[in-house]
Amino acid sequence: MQGMEKKKMVIIGAGVVGCSIAYYLSKMGLRDITVIEQGPLFETGGSTSHAPGLVFQLGFSKVLTTLANQTVEAFKELSHAGQPSFYSVGSLEVANTKDRLDDLKRKAGVGKSWGMEAFVLTPEECVEKCALINPDNILGGLYVPSDGIAKPLHAVDTMAKFAESCGTKFYGHAEVTGVEVVDGQVKAVETSAGRFEADLIICCAGFWGPRIGEMVGVTIPLQPIAHQYVFSNDLQELAGESEEVTAPLIRDQDNAMYFRQVFNGIGIGSYQHRPLPVEVSDISKYGEAKEMPSVKPFTPEDFFEKPWQDAKRLIPGLKQAGVKRGINGIFSFTPDGMPLLGESQKVRGFWVAEAIWVTHSAGVGKQMAEWIVNGAPTVDLELCDINRFDTYGQSPAYYKKRSIENYEKVYDVHHPFMPPETSRDMRVSPYYMRQKTAGAYFNEKSGWEQPQWYEANDSLVANYENTILKRKGWSAQYWSPIIEVEQLHLQQHVGLYDATAAKKRLEISGEGALAFLQQLTTSNMDIPIGHVTSTLMLHELAGIKDEIKVIRTKASTFFVLCTGAVEASWMKKHVSISSQVVIQDVTSGMCGLGVIGAKASEMMQALDPKTFDSSEWEVGQAKDVFIGNAPVLAVCDTYAGTDRWEFFTTFDQGLQLWDALFEAGHRYQLVPVGDRALESIRIESLSLRSGKDYWSEHDPYEVGLDHMVDLAKPTFIGKQALIDRKEKGPKLLLTTLLLDDPSMVVMGHEPVVDEGKVVGFVTSAGYKYSIGKGIVYALLSPEAVNREGKLSIEYFGQCYTAKMMTKPAVIAHQ
C-alpha cells in the first residue's frame, strides 16, 4: 500500500460496482476518493436501477462463482433492520429435458468443487420448495439454498454512507466530458460539474463505459443488449404475502426464462426473443428517457407468443393473473461472457470494472480494491482482465457479433469444447489452406483458427481400433477417435503441429533486458546465448502469473514465449518509463511449427544431416538455421518424454517450412496432429499447464514447480511473499490420480471425495495409454494427500474410485 494512500482516485459511475469499489477502498484505508455520476445519486438510471436482483451464484466458472459468493456475503453484512440488501430464499433450476437434468447433476458436482451446497431434486421435491410450479412437465431440478434476491440500491446506500464517513466525496449530475492523459498517464477527469484531478481513474460506467474508453483511446469491448422483463398482476396463490419475496428464484433454462416473486406477483425475464442490441450513442441521458436511460420500451410482439405460454405452463397461477407491464432493460454482454476488469496497458492509471451483473458486483468491488492497493487480487482474475483481447478482439466486427452470440446462447447447455459460431477466421496461420485440405476440424484459440484434429488421419483409425478408448456421452461431444489415433501415432512415429496459436511471442531487448527479466522471474536468466530455460513469473502476493519459456538469442536480446495477452501486458506494465528495455510483440509476424514423436530427431537429421547432427545439439538449445529457404529459430526440446523440435519463422516463409517438413516426414509416417492430441500427450506425461492446472491463486510449492524457484536470487517480484507462503504451508496440493475403471474418463472440475467429504477438484483429465486408465490432476487438501484414503471422483452424480498415482514433492519431503 506504500504510496497508495496519497493517490487521488476518481471513480466514474455510482452504481453498485462503483460504490462497491469506493466502499472497499475506504475499508482498506484510502481517503482521497471521488465518485462522479452523470445521473442522480443513487438511483442513477443505469443497469443497477432496473436490475431484478436475482443472484444465482453457482456456475461452471470458478471465478464467477467466487465473486458471486463474496457478493452474497457482502450484501448480507450490509443489510440492516427494515432495509435488507439480500433475501436468502434459495433458487430452483428446473429441467424439461434429460440433457438439462444431466447438466444440473454436473453443476451440483461442480458446486461441491467450488464449496457450495446444491441438491438435485425430483419434480415432487421441487414443488415442496416452491408450490407455485407445475411438476408435470419437469424431470427434476437443482436447489441452491444460499441463492436469493439482491437489493442493490439498499446495498449502495449503506456502502456510500460508509465511504462518505471515511472522506469519499460523491457528485451527482456530473457528466464526464473528457479525460486528460499526459505521457500515457491519466491526470484528470473533466465533467459538467468541474475538473477532478486524478492519479488513478476507475471506469464503472456500465454500458456507457465504451464512451469513456474512447476518451483515452482504450477499447472496452462490450455490447449493450435490451432484455425483456415483465411484471404479472397479483396471483391468487400469493394473495396473503406481505414480504417482497419468500419463494425461491426459479430458472427454466430449457425455455430461456427466469422468475422471481415481487410481493403478490411474479417478475419474469425472457431470453427467448431475438437479440436487441443497442448502440451506446442511442442510449438517452438521464431526464431525457421516459423511464430511465437503461430501459427501452417493451416490445410485446417478442413476449406474448411462446414465452408467455411457457411461463403459464410452469406457473399455472399466471393464467388468471396476466401481465401488468413490461420493460426491455439494457445490460452489457462481452465476447466471452466475462467481466472487463483491471488497468489498461495502453494508459497508466486507467482502470476498468465493466460488464458486471449485480450477482458479482460486491465481489468485484472487493477484488478490485485489493488489486489496486496490494498489486494483485486474492481471486484469480486472469479470465476477466481487460487486456485479454489482442487487437483482433477490439474490433467492433468481432466483439459485437460474438457478444450477441453469447446473449443467444446464455442458457444453452455449454460444453467446454463447443466452438463459437460468429467472428471466425479472425486470425489464420500461413498453413491454413494446407490444414483445410487435410480436413482440419477447427476451434478458436486466442483468436486463431486452431486445428483440433485432422480428418485425413481417419485412415489410421483401423490401425489402432483395438487400442483406443471409445468415448461416450458428454466426453464424446466435440470429440473424434482421430484424437486418440494422433496421440498413439506419435508414440511410434512422428507428427507435425501448428504452434502459432499456442503462445504469445515477445522479443525483449535493450540495455537492462537481463536485469528486467531477473526481476520478473523466479530463476536465473543469465543463461548462455543460444540456450532455453523455463521459469515462472509471480505477482506481488506470490501467486503464479505464468510459466514462460525464455531463449537468449543475443547478450541483450531474449525471445520469450508466454501464455497470452494478459501475461504479455503484465510484463509491459513493469517496464518503467525511463527504462531502455523494449518489449516487442512479434506474434502476428511469426509463425511456429512443431515436430514431435519417437522419430522426430531421426527425421530432422535425415532432412539436413549437417544442420541437425545429433552430436551438435542438446535439449534446451536454440539456433538460427535454414530449413530449405526458410530462416528459422530452431529449438531442441522434449515434450512428454518424447523428442520435440519447434521452429519459428516469419509469416512469409511459413508455408515453405510446412511443405519442407511434410516432405521430409513421408518416410517416417509423419501426420499432421491437432491441439487435442497434444493436450492428451501433455496430461499423459504428467506435464502441467498454466491457467489449467494452476493459476495466480497458487504458489510454486503447491503445484510442484519449486524447482523453477531460486531463492538465492537477490530479488524478484513476489519473493518475500513466497517465503512467507512457504513457511505457512500449502492450502492445496496438485496431485495425480488414476481412475480404477479402465473405461472411464472425466472432463475437469469434478469434485474429489474422500469417504463422503469433498477434498478438492479435478483440473485436467485425460487417458494414459501406457497404463490403460483415465488420469487426472487434482488440487486436493494437504490433509487428504497425507491420509491416502479411499478417493473417488463424482461425475454426473456417480462416484468412480481413484488412486493417488504420485505424491506431491512438498509432502514427500516433509
N, C-alpha and C positions, 0 to 999 in steps of 0.2 A: 504493500500500500504506500510505500515511500514515495512522496511527491504527489500522490493522487489527491490528497485532501486539499491541495492548493489549486487544483484544476477547476476551471469554470465549465460546467456541464449544462447543455441545453437539450431538453427532450422535446421533440416535436410530436404532439399528439397526447391528449389527456384521456384517451380511452383506457380500457382495462390493462393494456400492455404498457403504455407509457406510465400510468400511475403505479403499476406493479414494480417497474424498474426504479422509479423515484422512491418508492417505499423501501425496497431492499437496499438501494444505495444509501439511503438515510440510516437504515438499521446498521449498515457497515461503517458508519461514521463520517460519510461525506456530507458536506454542508453547503457548498456553493452550487446549488442545483436550481434550474429554472425550467418550468414546464409551460409550453405555449400551445394554445389550441385555437383553431380558426372558428370553432363554434362556441356555444356557451359551456360553462362548467356546471355539471359534469355529464349531462345528457347531451353529448356532443354532436349527435347526428351521424356518427359512424356506425360500424357493424355492432359495436358494444350496445348501442342504444336499442336495437331491434332484436338482438340475438335471443332465441328461445331458451338458451341456457342449458340444454341437455348435455350432461357430462357422461359419455361412455368412455371409460378410461382405458379399457383393455383392447390392445391391438397387436398385430404381429411385429410392429416396430417397438423395440425395447426403449428407444429414446423417447418416442411419443408417449408410451405408456408411463414412463417415469415422470415426464413433465406433467402429465395429467394427474398422477398420484400426488405430486407436490402441489398442484393447483387445488385439489380437494382438501389436502391438509391445511393449506393457507386459508382457503375460504371458510373452513370450519373455525379456525382460530380468529378470523375476522368477524364472525357472527357475534351478535350480542342481543340482549333481550329486546323483542319487538322488531328486530331488523336482522333476520337470518341472511347470511350470504350463501348458504348451502342447505338444501334439503336432502338428507340421506334416505332416499326412498327406494334405492335399488333400480336395476334395469333388467329387462327381459328381451332377448333377441329370439324371435320365432323362426322356425324353418318350415317352408312349404314343400321342399324337395329333399331327396336323400343327399344330394351333393351339399346342400346347405347344412343339413344336420351333421354330416361328416365334418364339414368345416367348423361347425360350432364345437364339436368334440376336439378338433385340433386346437381351436382357440382356447378351450378350457385347459388343455395341456400347456400351451404357451403361457396362460395365466399363472400356472404353477411355477414355470421357469422364471417369470418376472416377479414372483412373490405375491400374487393376487389370488383371492378366492373367487372361483367361478364354478357353477354347477350345471350340468346338463340335466334337464328335466323332461318328463313325459308331458304330453298335452294336458293331462289331468292336473299334474303338478303346476303347470303354467297357470291354469285357471285358479288354483289355490293362491298363487302370488298376485294375480290380477283378475278379478271376477268380471271385468268388462269384456274380456276377449272370448271369442268363439273357438273352441278347440277342434271343431270338426274338420277344418282344412289344414291344420298344422300337424307336423310329425314330432315336434318337441321344441325345446328352447334352451337358451343359455341364460342363467340368472347370475348377475354380479351384484351382491348385496351392498357394496360400498359406492356404487354409482348414485347419481342424483341430479338435482336441478341447481344450477348456479344462479345467483342473483348478482350479476357483475356490477350493477350500479350501486348496490349496497356495499360491495367489497371496495369499490373505487372510493366511495365516500369515506370509509374508515381508513383506507390507505393514504388518501390525500390529507386527511386531518393529522395523521401521524407525521407524514413528511413535512407538512406545514409547521408542526410543532418543533421540528428539527431545523427549520430555516428555509425549506424549499418554498420557492415563490411560484404561484400559478397565475397565468394570464389567459383569460378567455377572449374571444373575438380578436385574436391576433393572428391574422393570416400571413403565412410565410410568403414573402415576395422575392427573396433571393438569399443565397448563402455565399459568404465571402471566403475564398480559398486563396492562400498566398503560398507559393512554392510547394504546392501539393499538400498543404496543411490547412484544416479549417480554422477560420479566425472569428467569424461572427454570423449571426442569423439576422437578416433584415425582415421586419414584419410591418403590418399595417399599424401596429401599436408601438413601433420603435425598433431600435437596434439592440441586439443582445450579443455581447462578446462571448466567445466560446473556444475552449481548447479541445472540447470533445462534444460532438453532436450525436444524438441517438434519434434516428428516424423511426417513429412509431405511428406513422400517419395512415396506417391501414391501406385501403385501396387507393388513397391519394399518394402513397409512397413513391410510385414511379415519377410523379411530378416533382417531388423533392429531389429524387435521384438525378433527374435531368439537370437540375440547377448546379450540380457539382460534377456532371459527366459520368455518373455511375448508373448502370442499368440495373433496375430492380425488376427481375423477370416474373411478374405476376399478372394474372388476368382476372379483373373483376367479373363476376358472373351473378346474374339475378337468379334467385331460387324461391320456389313457391312455398308459402306457408299460410294456412288458413285457420281460422278460429270457428269452432262449431257453436251453435246455440246450446243452451243447457240440456244435459242428459238427465233423464228421469233417475237413472242409477246413481247420479252424483248430486241429487237434489238436497241432501242433508249436509253436504260438505261446507265447512267454514274456513278450512285451511286452503291455501293456494294449491298445494299438491301433497297428496298422501299415497297415490297409486304409483307403481313403478313406471319408469320410462319404458316405452315399447319401440322396438325396431323390427320392421318387416323388410329385410334386405332383398328378399326374392321379388318383392313388389316395389323396391326402392322408395320406402316410406318410413317415417318415424312419427311417434305420437307421445304427447305428454298431457297430463291433466292441467287445466287452468281454472281453478275453483270448481264451478259446476259444469264446465265444458271441456272440450278437448282441443289442443293445438296439434295440427297435422302438417308435417313437412313432406314434400314430394320431390324426388329426383327423376320422376318418370318423364318429365316434359323435355322438349327439345332444348338444347343449350341456349341460354340467353346472355351471351357476352355483352359487356358494357364497356365502352371506351372511357378512360379516365376524363377525357376532355368533355364528355357528355354528362358527367355527374354534376348535379346542381350544387351550389353553395348553400350553406345553412341560411334559412329565411327565404330562399327562392323556390324551394320544393314544397309540394302540397303537404306532405307529412314530414319527412326528414330526408337529407341527401342520400341515405343508404337504402331508401325504399322507392321502388318503382311501382307504377300502377299494376294491380292484379290483372292477369290475363286468364279469364275464366275458361277460354277455349282449351287451355293447357291442362285444366284440372277436372272438369266435370264429366269426363267420359270414364276411362279406365281407372284413374287414381281414386275417384270418389266411390266407384263400385268396389274396388279392392279394400278401401277403408271401411265401408259398411259391412263387407264380408268378415273382416277381422273383429270389428267392434260394432255389433248389431244395433246398439243403442243410438248410433249416429243416424239411422234411417229416420227416426222420428224427429231428431234434433235439427238436422240440416245445417247449412253453412251460414254463419253470421257475416263474416267478412274475410278478405284475404289480402296478402301483400306479396310482392316479388322483392324479397330482401337481397341486397347485394353483399357478397363476401368474396374473398380472394382465393384463387387457385394458382398453383405453381406447376411447372413441367413434371415434377416428380412427386408432388403431393406433400412435400416437406416445407417447413417454415424457412425464412431467409434471415439468418442471424449472423452477427459479428461485424468486425471492422473491414471495410472495403480496402483491398490492396491498392486501389487507384488513388485514394485520397486519405491521408493520415488523419485520424480523429473523426472520420465519418463512419458511425456505427449504424447498423440496421437491425430492426426487430419487426419483421413484416410477415404477412400471410399466416397469422396466428389465430386460431379459434379460441373462444372463451375456455374451452376444455383444457388448453395448455398454457393459458395466459400467465397465471401467477408463477408457475414453474419456470416459464421463460424469463419472467422478471427476476427471479432468484438467480438463475444461472447467468443471465446477462450481467447482473451486478457482480457476481463472483468473477466472471471473465474480465470485466473492466478493472476491478480492484486487484485481483490476485494474478492476473495474466493468463488464467485458464479457468474454465468452469469445472465443477466436480463431476458433472454428467458429460459424457462424450457427445459433442455437438457437430462432429465432422460432417454428418449427413445433412445438416441444416445450414452449413457455412455458406454465406453469401458469395464466397469466392469459388464455389464448386463448379460453376459453369465456365468453360472456356468461351472464346469469342463466338463460336457457333451457337452456343446456348443463350447468348444475349440478343440474338436477332429476333424480332417480333415474328418472323416467319416460323421460327422454331417454337418459342415458348408460348405463343398464343394458341396454336393448334394443339400442342401437347397438353397444355393446361385444360383446354376444353375436353380433350380425350379423357383426362383424369376425372373431370366432372362426370362425364357419361359413364365411366366405369367405377365410380366411387363405391358402389355397393355390390360390385361383382365379387365372385369368389376368385381371389388373386393367387396365382401360382408363382413361385419365385422365379421361374424361367419363362414366364409369359412375356413375349416380346411386345413392345409398343407398336402401334399401327401408323401413327402420324409422324411427321417430321423425320422421316428416314432418309438414308443416303446423304446425311449432312457432311460426313467425313468418310472418304474411302481411300484405302491404300492403293499403291500402284499395281498390286496383284489382283485387284477386284475382279477384273474380267476373267482372269485365269481361274479364280475361285468360283465364279458363277458357272464357268464351263465344267468345272469338276463337281457341280451340284452342291455347292456350299449352302447349308442352312444357316442363315444369319440371325444374330441378335445384336443389340446395340451395347457398346461398351465405351464410356466416355465420349459418346457421340459418333464413334467409329462403327462401321459395319464389320462385325467380328464373326468369322465362321465358327459355328458350334460343332459341326461335323460335316463330312463330305459324302454325298450320295454315291460318288464314284467308287467309294470303298465298300459298297453293298456287296460286290462280288466276293469280298473276303469273308463275309459272314459265315458262309458254308465251312470255311477252314477252321472256324472257332466255335461252331454250333454247339458242341458238347461241353465247352468250357465256360461260355459267357453266362452271366446272371441275367435271366429274363425278368425284367421288372414288370410290376403290375400295379394297377390302381393309381394313387396320387403320384408316386415316384416315376410312373411310366408316362406321365403327361409331359409334353415338350421334350421327349427323350427318343432316342433311337438305339437299337442294338449296335449300330455302327460305332457309337461312342465307346462301347466295351471292346469292339474289334480294334479300333485305333489304339486304345490303351494296351491291349495284349500284343499287337503287332510290333510296337516299339521295343518290347522286351526281347524280341528276336532279331528285328530288322532295324529300320530307320524311318523317321518321319520329318516332314518339313512343316513348320508352323509360322503363322504371321504374328510377329511380336510387336507390331506397330502400335496396337491399342493397349498392350499390357502395362506400359509405364509411361510417365511423362519424362521427356529427355531435356536436361538442362546442361548448359556449359557455364561453369563458374570460373572466372578468370580475374586477373589483375593483381597488383601488389596487395598482399594481405589475404589472398584467397585461401591459403593454407591455414592461417590463423583464424579466419572466419569459420572454416569447416571444423577446426579443432574445438571452437566454442560451441558449435551447433550439434556436435555428435559425441557419442559416448566412448569411442575408441580412437586409437592413434591414427591420424590421417596423413602422417608424414611417411607415406609408403613410396617405394621406388617408382620412377616413371615406368609406365607400361604394366603396372600391377593393379589388381582389382581387389576391393575389400567390401564386405557388407557391414553395416553399422546401424545404430539406432539414433533417432532424434527424440529427445524428451521435451515435454513442455515444463513450465515453471513448477508444477506440482509433481513432477517425475513420472507422469503418465507417458506412454509411448505414442509419439506423434506419427512415427513411420519407421519402417526398416528400409534403408536406402542402399543402393549399390554405387560405389564410387570408383571411378577409373582415373588414375593420374596420367594425363596424356603429355603434359609438359611440367616444368618446375612450378609454374603458377597457373596451370590450367587443369581443371578437373571435369570429367564427363560424369554426370550424376543421373541415375535412374530412380525416380520416386513414384509413389502410387498414383498421384493425380494432382488436379489443380489446387486443391486445398493445401496439400503439403508444399507445393511449389510456392504458393502465395505466402505461406508461413515462413519459408526461407527468405523470400524477398523482403518481408516485413522486418527481418533482423539485420538488413544491410543499412547502416547508418548513412545519413545524408552526406557526411564528409568522407565516407569510405571510397576507395578506388576499386572496390570489388564490383564486378559486373556479373549479373545473372542473366544469361540469355536463354530464353525458351526456344529450343530448336526442334520441338516435337513436330510441328507442321512441315518442316523442311527435311526431316529424316524419316526413314522407314526401317523396320527391323525384320529379320528372318532368323529362325532358329532351326538347327539340325540336331535332332535328338534320337537316341536309341542305341542299341547294342553295337550297331555297325557304324555309328556316326563318325568316329575318328578314322576308321578304316576308309570310309567313303571320302573324307576330306583329303587324306593322304594320297588316295588314288587320283583325285581331281587335280592336285598340284603337289607332286612329291617333294619339291624343293621348299615351297612356302609352308606346307603343313607336315613337314618332317617331325614325327612324334618326339624325336630326341631334342628338338628345338623349342618345344612347348611344355609348359606345366600348367596345372589347374590354377586359375586365378591370374592368368597373364593375358594382356591385350596388346595387339599390334595393328599398325596400319598396313594393310596388304591390298593386293589386287586380286579379285576373282573375275576372270575374264576381263572385261572392260571397266568393271565397277570398282572404284576406290572404296575400301571397306575398313571399318574398325572392327576387327575380329576379336572375340573374347572366348577363351578356352575355359570351360566350366563343367560342373556336373549338376545333374538335376535328378533327384530321386535315386541317387546312386548309379545313374546312367550317364554316359558321355553326352555332353551338350556343347554345341558351338552356337554363339549368337553373333550375327553380323548386322552392322548398322551402316547405311549408306544414304546418299541423297535421293530424293524422290525421283529425279530424272533417271537414275540408274537402277531403281528398284526392280523393274520388270526384267532387265537383263540379268540381274542377280538371281531372281526366281528361276528363270529359264536355265541358267548355267548350273545351278544346284540340282534342279529337277533332272536335267540330262545326265549329270554325274551320278545321280542316285538310282538310275534304272537297274543296274546290275546288282544293287543291294536291296531291291524291292522297296525303294522309298515311296511313301504315300503322303499326301497332304493330311495333316491332323488338325482337328479343331480344338477350341478352347476347353470344351468339356472333358476331352480325353486328358489334356494337360492337367486340369484341375483334379481329375481322378488319380493321376500318377502322383501329383503332389500329396494328396491325402494318404495314398497307399505307402508313400515313402516317409511318412511322419514329418513332412515339412510344413511349417506354419505360414500363414498369410496375414499380413497386416490388414486390419479392418474386418477380418472374417473370424479369426481365432483369438484375436486380442485387439484392443483399441485403446484410446487415450485414457481410459479409466484404470488400465492395468500397468504394472511396472515390470521391468525385465525379469525380476526374481519370481514373479507369479507365473510367468509363461515360459520359463526355462531358456531365456535369451541373455542371461547374465554373462555368458562367455563373450558377448559383444560390449561389455562394460569394463572400462579401465579406470578404476577409482584412483589410480596413481596419477592420472592427468591432473594438472593444477586446477583446471576449472572447465565446466561445460554447463549448459543450461539444464537446470533441474538436479545438479549433483548433490547439493545439501539435502534437498527434499528426498532424493533417492536413498541417501544414507539413513535418513530418519525413517523412511518406509521400511527399509531392510531391517532396522532394529525392532520395529513394531511387529514385523512378521506379515505374511501374506493374508489377504482376505479371501482370495480364491486361488486355486491352482489348476493349471491346464494339464489335463490327464488324457491318456489314450485308453479307449475301451474297445473290446471286441464283442459283437453280438453272438450269443450262443447258437442261435438259429441260422444255419448257413444260407438260407433262402431269404433272409431279412435284410432290408436296407432302409435307413431313415433319411430325413432331408435336412435337419438342422432346426434348432430352437426347442427341441423336445426336452421335457424335464427328465432329470436323472433321479431315481428314487432309491433310497436305502431303507429297506424294511418299513415302508409306508411313509417315510419322511423325505421331502424333496431336498436334495443336497446340491443341486446345480443344474446345468443345462448343456445341451449339445451345441457346439459351434459349427464344425464341419463334419460331413458324413460322406462315406464312400464305400468301396468294396476292395478288400485286399485279396487279390487273386492268388498270391503265393501261399495263403493260408486257407482261402475259400470261405471267408466270413466278412460280414459287414464291419467296418471300422469307423469309429467316431472320435473326435476330440471333444472333450467336455471340460467346462470350468466348474470345478467342484470345491466344496468347503474343505479346508485342511483336515478337519475332524473326520470327514468321510474318507479321505485318502488314507489317513492313518489307520482307520478302523478296518479297512479292507472287508467291508460287509458284503451282503448279497445285494448287488446293484441291479437295477432294471431301468429300461428306458420306456417311457409311455408314448405310444404312437397311436393317434386316433382313439384314445380311450383304452387301448390294450397295452399291457406291460410285457416287455421282452427282456429276458435276463441277459446280463452282460458281465464280462470280467475285465478287470484292470489289466491292461497289457504292459504299460510302463509306469513306473512310479516317478513322479517329478523329482528332479535332482535336488531341489531345495529341501524335500522331505527325506530323500535317501541319504543325504549328507548330514542330517541332524543327529 
